[in-house]
Structure formats: structure tokens, C-alpha cells
Amino acid sequence: ELLGHIAPPDTLHRALGELVAEGFLDHLPDGSYRFGDGALHEVAYQGVLQAQRRSWHEAAAEVLAARSDLAGDRGLAALLAHHLLRAGQPVEALAHALSAASDRSHPGGWVKTARVLRTLILPQEPPLLPGSGDAWRATTALADLEERMGWLERALDHWGMAADSAEDARQEVEASA
């Protein structure tokens, strides 16, 4: 959907098909695309002029902001925050990142949200966030989010160990039978 705002559909589908055939992109079951290799993504991204990248992120942000399901989908809010930040709109990005970070039931957007918040609070001149209150809100949201991500990682580790133990027990039972 987002790519349709960048190029005419026939040109876009032909180009994407060629990139998939050559192994540069993966075509996902949900109809989206992603680079098969993170390094390739970075090289391609850096090869586009910054003004063009900013324009594409702005177009993506406009499409996402117009979606009627944005308010109920924190994953979309995280994606919108990412595109707003890359489009040079940090204050707007913060609002959507805070919205995404507040959702404790949808960990899918936590990593992207954490990246946006980290970027917003990085020390730089001029600062991305003009007010100290904004920087404080971003910092506290990031701390809370990183705590939840740590909890989730620990829970997944324990689940993995439990699955490994169950598999070991199953193999022992099969071997003794």
C-alpha cells in the first residue's frame, strides 16, 4: 500500500518482481516486501539521496496517518512514528511513539518504538526535541518500554528452556520404551 504512493503500480510490480527473482527482496505472505539481507537494505537506503528518502518517509507517514484503524493499532503508531522521525518531524514522531509505547498488550511494535525514542533523546545539536518536557517523556517511556522488553526476553528464554527440557524428557521416555 505504501509503495503505491511512490511509483505507478505497473512499474512498481515489475521492479519488485525483478528484485524478488534476483533474491534481493522477500515477498511476504501478507503482500509486503522486505530485504533478505540487512546489509543490502542499508546499502540501498544509503544510496538514495537524503532529500528523496525524507520525501518517501513523508509520503509513507501521510498514508499511515490517513488510515482509519490507526488509533486502535499501536503497531501502526510505531510505524508512523518511525516514518515521521525519518521525514524530519520529531515532535509528531514523539506523539505516536508515546502512543505505541503505552500499549502493553502489543509487543510487536516495541522494538521500532524503542528505536524512535532512542533517536529522539540522543544528545545532538540542535536537539531533536525542543522542550525538556518532551525529552523527559521520551526518556521515561523508553525506560518503561525497555523494562517490558527485558521482561519479555526473559520470559521467552524461560519458555525456550522449558521446551528444551520437555524435548529431553520425551527423548528419554522414547529411549527407555
N, C-alpha and C positions, 0 to 999 in steps of 0.2 A: 504494500500500500504506500509506504513512504517513498520507495524508489520511483513510483509512478509520477511523482511531482518533479523528478529530476530530468527525465528523458521521455520521449514518446514511447508508448507501450511496445510497438513492434521492434524498435531499435533496442530497447531495454531487454526484451525477452531474447532476442538474438544474441546480444552481448553476454547476458547471463548464461545462456545455454553453452556458448563457447567457453566461458570461464569454468563452468561445471565440467564440461567434456575434457578440458585440459587439466582438471584436478586442482584448480586454484580456489574454487568455491565448492561448498557443500550445499545441496538443495535439501532443506529440512522438510519433514512431513507436514509441518504447519504452513508450508508455502514460502517460508522465509529463506534467506541465504546467509551463510557465514563463511569466513575464510577458513580453510582447512588448517592453516598454519598461522600462529600468532605473529611470527617474524614477517611473514608475507603481508599480513594485514598492516603491520607497522610501516613497511617499505612502501606499500601502495598509498597509505594515508599520508605519509611524509612527502610523497611525490606530487601531491596536489597542492597548488598554491593555497596559502593560508586564507586569503580572501574567498576563494572558491569553497574551501572546507567550511568556513564560517557561514557562507550562504546556504550550503546544503544543510548544515545543522539548524539554521534558522527556518528553512522550509520544513524540515522534519518536526521541529518544535511547533510550528503553526498547525501542521496536520494533527499532531498529537493533542494539542490544546483544544482543537475543534471536536474531538471525539466526545460523544455524549456519555460514555462509560468511564471517563477519566476520574471522576470523583470517587467511584467505587473500586477502582483498580489501582492499588498502590504500586504495582509493578509498572504500570503506565506512568505513574507520577515519578518514579525513579528514572525511567527512560526520558521523560520530558525534562527533568532536572538536568540530566546529562547533556541533552541537546541544547538547552538554554545556556548552560555554562559554556559549551563549545561555541555557541553563537555570540558570546560576549555579553550575556545578560545575567551576571552573577546574583543580583538581588532577586530576580524572578526565579532563578535556579534554586536559591535557598528556600523559598516558599514551598516549592514542590518537593525538594529533598526532605524538608522537615515533615511534610505530609507523609511521604513514603516511609520515613524513619519511625513515625508514630504507629505504624501498623505492626503489631506484634505477631499477627497471625499469618503473615505472608513473607517468609524469609527469602523468596525468590529475588526480590529487589534490593535486599540488604547490601550486597557487595557493591552494586553500582551506586547506591545511595552513599555508602561509606566513601567511595572514591570521590564523589562530588563534594561531600562535606570536607574531606581531607584537602582537596584542592582549594576550596573556599577559604580555609583557615591558614594555608601556607603563608609564612611571612614573605612579603614582597612589596615592592614599591611601584606604583601605588597599590595599596591593599585592594583586594577584590571586593571586600565588603566595607562600605564606607563608615558604618556605625559600629561602635564597640558592642552594642547590644546584639547586633546581628552576628558578630563573630562569637559572642558568648553563647548564643542559642545554637549556632552551628557546632561549637565545641562540645556542649553538653549533649546534644543529640548524637554526635559521633561517639562520645564515650558510652552512652547508653546502648547504641547500636553495636559497638564493638564488644560490649559485655554480652549482649544477646548472641552475637555470632560466636563468641568463645564458648558460651553455654551449648549452643547447637553443635559446634565442632566436638566438644567433649561428649555430648550425648551420642553423636554418630560414631565416635571412637568406641564407646561402651557397647553400642549396638553391634559394631563390627566384631568386637571381641566375643560377644555373646554368640553371634552367628558362627564364628570360628570354633568356639567351644562346642556348640551343638553339632557341627560337622564332625569334629573329632570324636564326639561321643557316638554319633551314628556310625562312623567307620569302625570304632571299637566293637560295637554291637554286631555289625556285619561280619567282622573278622572272627568273633567268638562263636558265631552261629554255625 
